Amino acid sequence: MGFFDFGTIFFLIAAVVIFFQLRNVLGRRTGSERPPFDPYTASRTEKDATQKPENVVSLPRKRMPGETAAETYAAIDAFAKPDTDLNKGLRAIKDNDPSFDPKVFVDGAKMAYEMIVMAYADGDRKTLKNLLSREVFDGFVAAIGDREAKAEKIQSSFVGIDKADIVSAEMRGGEAHITLRIVSELISATRDKAGAVIDGDPETVAEVKDVWTFARDTRSRDPNWKLVATEEED
């Protein structure tokens, strides 16, 4: 029995030692860890410039020691031809936001596009508020309210995005603005109070061409971009 007691104590002590070693290696939560990745923050990149919580001053990017201009702007030059207005605009954004990558931005903007289109169809004001600037949000909400007042409903199914190309990019003061031409496929129909189709076709896939502009304040800690302007391409 004495041997059993000694063995039990030995293993207890060993377990405690291993626990503290693991904690030292793996670390422990401090409350300052980076939050989980949000797929809708394009390029860690969408908050309205009208909302600027916890703003900080963002200085132009300085190259790391030994880093060449070609290395600094490699992702930009691979995305847009050097010496073009688009390339210059993207470089200016990179100078103010070192984390900016045009390809990652486009991937995030495509996700945001689908979310916005479907949230508008569903009348989801909460989702729209997080993705739109104040001016665009007010316009969307007014249209949703008018639709609801008439007891009309939009029946939509998002098929996919065929193209999403950046057509312009620029810095306006401390704000980065990027405009995309987006070609998508959508099945959409608007029904009246009685359920009759008054617009669109619930059986047909339609091609939709939009020109959307996203913006973010590069001086803010918030990495999110918001939709600040929309128009349909003829």
Disulfide bonds with the S-S distance in Angstrom:
none
